[in-house]
Amino acid sequence: MGFKKRSTKSDEEVLEGQTDLAADNTVSAPSSKKIKMDGKKDADMGDGVASSFSVANSVKPMERKKKRKQVDKERRRSVLENEESQLKQPIIEPKGKDATEPVAASSSSSLPEFHISVFKDLASADSSVREAAVETMVTELQEVQKAYDRLENKDLVEGGLKLEAQKDDGLNNCASSLGYAVRRLIRGVSSSRECVRQGFALGLTALVATIPSIKVDSLLKLIVDLLEVSSSMKGQEVRDCLLGRLFAYGAIARSDRLTKEWLSDKNTLLIKEFMSAIISLASKKRYLQEPSVSIILEIIEKLPAEALLDHILEAPGVPQWFEEAIDVGNPDALLLALKIHEKTSIESKFGKLLPNPFSPSKLFSADYLSSISNCLKESTFCQPRVHSLWPVLVNILLPDTILQAEDAVSASNSLKKHKKGRKSSSSEEEIANNVQSFCDAVIERSLLLSSHDRKHLAFDVLLLLLPRLPSSFIPIVFSSKVVQCLIDILSTKDSWLYKVAQHFLNELLDWVRNDDVRRVAVIVAFQKHSNGKFDCITKTKTVKDLMAEFKTEAGCMLFVQNLINLFLDEAHASEEPSDQSQTTDENSEIGSIEDKDSIGIMGNADFLKGWVIESLPSVLKHLKLDPEAKFRVQKEILKFLSVQGLFSASLGNEVTSFELQEKFRWPKATTSTALCKMCIEQLQSLLANAQKVEEPRSLANGLEPNDLGSYFMRFFSTLRNIPSVSLFRTLSDDDKESVTKLLEMESKLYKEERNFRLSNDANKVHALRYLLILLLLQVLLRPGEFCDAASELTICCKKVFAAPDDLNSSGEDELDGDAAPELMDVLVDTLLSLLPQSSAPMRTAIEQVFRYFCGDVTDDGLMRMLRIIKKDLKPARHQEAGSEDDDDDDDLLGIEEDEGMDEAETGETADSDEQSEDSEAVVGSEGADKDLPEDSDESDGGMDDDAMFRMDTYLAQIFKEKKNQAGGETAQSQLVLFKLRVLSLLEIYLHENRGKCKPQVLTVFSNLAQAFVNPHTTEGSEQLGQRIWGILQRKVFKEKKLPKDESIPLSTLETLLEKNLKLASKPFKRKKSASSLSKKKLTASLTRYKMIVSLAQNSTYWILKIIEARNLSDSELQGVFDLLQAVLEGYFDSKKSQIKSGFLKEIFRRNPRISHQLFGFLLENCGNAKSDFRRVEALDLVIEVFKSQVPMNSNESNRDVSKKFLKSHLQSLGHLIETLVTKMPEKKSRKTEVHKCCDKIFQMITTLDLTKAFLKCLEPGTLSA
């Protein structure tokens, strides 16, 4: 039944497990005499129970519990005795399915049967069983009462068999069975066992509704009498009785009997009596008030409006209830008053509880809301459930009809550009004022400033508002205090309210998920009232996730426009901080440092503006729109960033451009330089990202392409020419000249690009154009640093695409005759000079230009980049006077420090002498001066003084870069960054030239490998070493096509091979001083040693592959064979050799010619090996050669070749077998390996029919063994 739900959960838990004697379903129909005796027994037992409770306080808890159990046992025993005595009484046996059920009937059998077993089903947990039992009970009792009413002499029945003793309870006109049922149902609603209360209340409702003989006044009297709270009752017994009354009154209300009584007699006093009784009940306990009011509201819904004044409002106790409500804080009285007023126009009967005259504007006025604040605060007693008062207030605050119209207007206007002058209807303004007053007086000044429970209630009320809340009201509801309270709770996970705030946030996100207007309003509210730090302080991704959910152009444009308005709006800066602002500001400062160092120096107002600047371009990250729509969004963002970052208005804060037909605004307060720089950086990012995903350069239909860079340059030029607009900073003459040159050159290249149409030249021009645009922004961002680079780049652009006539008349930009360097060298130098201090978008543009021009890069330009990679991180003086740890690292790697490192590096930079360059290979600095060819003294002729000066300039820029900035990066870390950026260019070079078989690939490989091996090149930067390793693996070793240029001498490749073989066999050396190294440093050194060995092995495979691809004769490859033979000899003879058998095995597997050539030497040395370990390990090499030279499943022609090959080595095989048999290893595992090898050899010999010839090669002693 509904009344059960309205009782609090805690009360129901307390009521569990009680025994209800009145509702026990085992009672049959006893005689009148027996009932009297049982009544006496029950009275005696009740006295015993009362006495037990009276002494409860003097007994310990455990003893009290034992006595209660004893009392319960006595009660059950008395019930059983009662049942046994009842079973001895004569009963009427019904036929059919009810034959076994106990029944009650008159002695003369003149009344129908009533099966009292239905009371058992009324307590069932299954609602369908309860409903069936009620239907059965009502049907049977109706028949009994009808038969009873038809009897002329009722005394005969009254004197016969009865269920209970005669009582003066007002049920004189009811049959005894009906009277018994009514009394039992009333007693039953006080039981908390199972579903007794619900079932019995439902049964009572149905009986009272269908049988008129049951008088209401009698019921009211019976409820009080049967469920009277006596002084002997304690705790749960009192609650059971009070809740029983509540359910009983609810049954009367739902039966509609009161309405029928009023319709039959409008002067009836029953309604007043009922109201007096239920108001009296409500005043007994707090938890009874709300369900009592809900019962009254059931009656009000069924009574006509005219009956309310006399019978409800004038009922005893009601006026006093209303009068005291404000003082005591009674939310239920306020709820009742609002519901009564909703049905009738009565206003004067509620005292101060409702405004008089009543209207929504007066109801939600600040004064009235302040007066009822106690009532609203006290509604928290029913938490976690929200009191019924709040939905009623919300319905009045936000009516449905006006909401639908408001949402339609709000959506249509919000998706257009912001208009200040939009008129709103009077009803909309009134609702907005009411919401403002309600949120201010109730949410902010009442609930949020109170206890945790009331803060919880505030969020619950906000959730009630959400489904009805128009988007235009979101800024009102999500005010500064609400957002700050939410932030404070979410920033502390161990807060009592954390889960409440989290639930509220999740519900809010669900509410805005499919509505862009709501999403925008919520994002702006969160960020505006947290100074752009909502995610940072709460340690969530709420705002970030909301921003990623924009899917439409309209939603994105709306968000962009709102962010722009937020940036230009100065109002939020003057708002008073909330009560929680102290802790919020502390947390947000911590977050800002973690988020971005550059913003940490700004104040809160600038932080919010900084968030706006950063958020605008990021909107496009997850946006999937068609190119035209995306271009329109990009243009809006670009215009804002350009206006706020590059320009300022000299007169006022608004400027109108007639050419662009647009008005531009600036904040009233001057934008800080930090924010202007941030705008320029974001502008660079926007342009760089647009370049990555842009459509083809020109369109077939001749329409203007979506070229964001071209749009920006025209926009920039137009604003620059407006007299009242100036650049945000004053430029020097050199910077002004650079800006002018860049603008002119970009304009020329744009025309050239349109002429080229779709071609590779068009891509080159496009890449150069964007580099010019980003360089222009870089000049404005860091004036005085890029003038030379801008001048050189414009010259390069002019020479790359200029006509011959233009070249002859280039004037001041023309470089003198023979002394002029190669154009591509100048371009590479310019790009390298931009790399050290470039932003990420600038680097992207540089890489894009290099990608299109790298096919024309000269050897000299390539060597300049490689020389940067090989530059030592430690200056020479630090190497000479360095710590012992550095020396130890060198020794651990087995690489001796070369004192003439600088001279060696200078000698290695020759681009004309491949032999000199390649001979250094991957050996690093070891023996560099000894292994250089004879002509190495002229190897630096390819780099002139100017080139050397430019290289020093790059490095000088690195060493002085950012020394004074926050974070204090050292010159060494800056050099590492520079090397990483140059590595990106080299990786692009290798990628774009893959498959072209260029010999320069070998140059890049040898220099990168040498840089990797040299510890001073990558020292202190694991990332640099990993990057070089990755480039060599992906772009060199795994590339299918190899350098095939015949100009590379074989001797150069042999030298490279020799160096790599030496490096692969070099041991991991330890010196005495190595014992003092930390375990971590030793581990790092060992890891580096393993990577160098792996690099040497992969290099060997790759060089052998290049040599094999030339198809040289065996005589030409004799030098290669000699190198590998020497390695094998050292493998067998020297214990210091660290060459791995798996490495040699892989060489044999990949190069069958080598294995064929060295097989005899392998067999001879395997037999003569100085150690068993080497001999047994080398057997794998022998088997590997057999697999390649003597395949098991070969055709006839191959069989003859294999037979001839094996026959030529039978004598050596016999000698090997003799050695293995006579010098059998002692270890079992090695013996097993020997047996396996011998089995395979014998199997192959047998397959090729060489058994007899092989046996002749064996000594007699070997055969007997």
Buried (B, 14 or more C-beta within 10 A) or exposed (E): BBBBEBBBEEBBEBBEEBBBBBBBBBBBBBBBEBBBEBEEBBEEBEEBBEEBBEEBEEEEEEEBEEBBEEBEEBBEEBBEEBBEBBEEEEBEEBEEEBEEBBBBBBEEEBBBBBBBBBBBBBBBEEEEBBBBBBEBBBEBBBBBBBBBEEBEEEEEBBEBBBBBEEEEBBBBBBBBBBBBBBBBBBBBBBBBBBBBBBBBBBBBBBBBBBBEBBBBBBBBBBBBEBBEBEEBBEEBBBBBBBBBBBBBBBBBBBBBBBBBBBEEEEEBEBBBBBBBBBBBBBBBBBBBBBBBBBBBBBBBEBBEEEBBEBBBBBBEBBBEBBBBBBEEBBBBBBBBBBBBBEBBEBEEBBBBBBBEEBEBEBBBBBEBBEBBBBBBBBBBBBBEEBBBBBEBBBBBBBBEEBBEEBBEBBBEBBBEEEEEEEEBEEEBEBBBBBBBBBBBBBBBBBBBBBEEBBBBBBBBBBBBBBEBBBBBBBBBBBBBBBBBBBBBBBBBEEBEBBEBBBEBBEEBBEBBEEBBBBBBBBBBBBBBBBBBBBBBBBEBEBBEEBBBBBBEBBBBBBBBBBBBEBBBBEEBBEEEBBBBBEBBBEBBBBBBEEBBEBBBEBEBBBBBBBBBBBBBBBBBEEBEBEEEBBBBBBBBBBBBBBBBBBBBBEEEBEBEBEEBEEEBBBBEEEBBEBBBBBBBBBBBBBBBBBBEEBEEBBEEEEEEBBBBBBBBBBBBEBBBEBEEBBBBBEBEEBBBBBBEBBBEBBBBBBEBBBEBEEEEBBBBBBBBBBBBBBBBBBBBBBBEEBBEBBBBBBBBBBBBBBEEEEEEEBEEBBEEEEEEBEBBBBBBBBBBBBBBBBBEBBBBBBBBBBBBBBEBBBBBBBBBBBBBBBBBBBEEEBBEEBEEBBBBBBBBBBBEBBEEBEBBBBBBBBBEBBBBBBBBBBBBBBBBBEBBBEEBEEBBEBBEEEBBEBBEBBBEBBBEBBEEEEEEBEBBBBBBBBBBBBBBBBBBBBBBBBEEEBBBBBBBBBBBBBBBBBBBBBBEBEEBBEBBBEBBEEBBBEBEEBBEEEEBEBEBBBBBBBBBBBBBBBEBBBEEEBEEBEEEBBEBBEEBBEBBBBBBBBBBBBBBEBBBEBEBEEEEBEBBBEBBBEBBEBBBBEEEBBBBBEBBBBBBBBBBBBBBBBBEBBBBBBBEBEEBEBBBBBBBBBBBBBBBBBEEEBEEEEBEEBBEBBBEBBBBBBBBBBBBBEEEBEEEEBBEBBEEBBEBBEEBBEBBEBEEBBEEBBBEEBEEE
